[in-house]
């Protein structure tokens, strides 16, 4: 690789074709972080459903009879 074409972030290099190649190691999460992420995703989807239900209820209450 041509060192003069190294990316300024120093985490990868620009290949001869001009395409950035990330040479940083992949991120691995521990099982605790993975479980926490799954819990947060479930909570996020629950909150999204709750907001959607409240928006529908609000529209129904504002609708003239």
ZIZI-V623269 format. One record per backbone hydrogen bond with DSSP energy under -1.0 kcal/mol. CO is the residue of the C=O (numbers start at 0). NH is the residue of the N-H. E is the energy in kcal/mol with one decimal. If there is no record, write none. Layout:
CO,NH,E + CO,NH,E
This chain:
1,4,-1.9 + 2,5,-1.4 + 6,9,-1.3 + 10,22,-1.7 + 12,20,-3.7 + 14,17,-2.4 + 18,14,-3.1 + 20,12,-2.2 + 29,33,-2.3 + 30,34,-2.4 + 31,35,-2.4 + 32,36,-2.4 + 33,37,-2.1 + 34,38,-2.3 + 35,39,-2.5 + 36,40,-2.2 + 37,41,-2.1 + 38,42,-2.5 + 39,43,-2.6 + 40,44,-2.2 + 41,45,-2.2 + 42,46,-2.4 + 43,47,-2.2 + 44,48,-2.2 + 45,49,-2.3 + 46,50,-2.5 + 47,51,-2.3 + 48,52,-2.6 + 49,53,-2.4 + 50,54,-2.4 + 51,55,-2.1 + 52,56,-2.5 + 53,57,-2.5 + 54,58,-2.3 + 55,59,-2.3 + 56,60,-2.2 + 57,61,-1.8 + 58,62,-1.3
